[in-house]
Amino acid sequence: MDLARDLGAVLLVLGILAGTLWALRRAGAARWRAPGRPRRGGRIELAERVALGPGHALHLVRLGGRALLIASHAGGCTLVESLAWKECQEAPPPEEPR
């Protein structure tokens, strides 16, 4: 009896959570997408991220037809470079350190 009651309680909670997620998605408050996939119709896309240390990273962001290299740090963010997205794609990959 206890097992059936416990299982019923777990299923009830999961049902409430599923219903809440469904309602939020219908209202547009929650979206579901796989990690690493760009948003459909979005103008901003994170192309690449490189961690430099704790709290420091470089982000390559595509904004329309532009590529932005942004450094994030404890003090905020800094725009390092901005160029056309096509120029960024045509650049040769960096050489491997020896």
C-alpha positions as CSV (number, residue, x, y, z in Angstrom):
1,M,0.0,0.0,0.0
2,D,2.7,2.5,0.9
3,L,4.5,1.9,-2.4
4,A,1.3,2.6,-4.4
5,R,0.7,5.8,-2.5
6,D,4.3,7.0,-2.9
7,L,4.2,6.2,-6.6
8,G,0.9,8.0,-7.0
9,A,2.3,11.1,-5.2
10,V,5.4,11.1,-7.5
11,L,3.2,10.8,-10.6
12,L,0.9,13.6,-9.3
13,V,3.9,15.9,-8.9
14,L,5.3,15.1,-12.3
15,G,1.8,15.7,-13.8
16,I,1.6,19.1,-12.2
17,L,5.1,20.0,-13.4
18,A,4.3,18.9,-17.0
19,G,1.0,20.8,-16.9
20,T,2.7,23.9,-15.7
21,L,5.4,23.7,-18.4
22,W,2.7,23.2,-21.0
23,A,0.8,26.3,-19.8
24,L,4.0,28.4,-19.7
25,R,5.0,27.3,-23.3
26,R,1.5,28.1,-24.5
27,A,1.8,31.6,-22.9
28,G,5.2,32.1,-24.5
29,A,7.0,32.3,-21.1
30,A,9.1,29.1,-21.6
31,R,10.9,27.8,-24.6
32,W,12.5,24.5,-25.2
33,R,15.5,24.0,-27.4
34,A,18.5,21.7,-27.4
35,P,21.7,23.1,-25.9
36,G,24.1,24.6,-28.4
37,R,21.4,25.2,-31.1
38,P,20.8,28.7,-32.2
39,R,17.4,30.2,-31.7
40,R,15.2,30.2,-34.8
41,G,14.6,33.7,-36.2
42,G,17.1,35.2,-33.7
43,R,19.5,37.8,-34.9
44,I,22.2,37.1,-32.3
45,E,24.1,33.8,-32.3
46,L,26.9,32.6,-30.1
47,A,29.4,31.1,-32.5
48,E,32.2,30.1,-30.1
49,R,33.3,30.6,-26.6
50,V,36.8,30.2,-25.2
51,A,37.4,30.2,-21.4
52,L,40.6,32.0,-20.5
53,G,40.4,31.5,-16.7
54,P,38.0,31.8,-13.8
55,G,35.5,34.6,-14.8
56,H,37.3,35.5,-18.1
57,A,36.3,34.3,-21.5
58,L,36.3,35.3,-25.2
59,H,33.0,35.1,-27.1
60,L,32.6,35.1,-30.8
61,V,29.1,36.5,-31.5
62,R,27.3,36.7,-34.8
63,L,25.0,39.8,-35.0
64,G,23.3,39.8,-38.4
65,G,26.2,40.1,-40.9
66,R,28.8,41.1,-38.3
67,A,31.1,39.1,-36.1
68,L,31.9,40.5,-32.7
69,L,34.7,39.3,-30.5
70,I,33.8,40.2,-26.9
71,A,35.9,39.7,-23.8
72,S,33.9,39.0,-20.6
73,H,35.6,39.6,-17.2
74,A,34.7,40.5,-13.6
75,G,34.3,44.2,-14.6
76,G,31.9,43.5,-17.4
77,C,32.4,43.1,-21.2
78,T,34.7,44.7,-23.7
79,L,34.3,44.7,-27.5
80,V,37.7,43.5,-28.8
81,E,37.0,43.4,-32.6
82,S,34.2,43.8,-35.0
83,L,34.3,42.6,-38.6
84,A,32.1,41.2,-41.4
85,W,30.9,37.7,-40.8
86,K,32.2,36.6,-44.2
87,E,35.7,37.8,-43.3
88,C,35.6,35.8,-40.1
89,Q,34.6,32.6,-42.0
90,E,37.3,33.1,-44.6
91,A,40.1,33.5,-42.1
92,P,42.4,30.5,-41.8
93,P,42.2,28.5,-38.6
94,P,44.9,29.2,-36.0
95,E,48.0,27.0,-36.0
96,E,48.4,24.4,-33.3
97,P,51.0,25.4,-30.7
98,R,54.1,23.2,-30.7
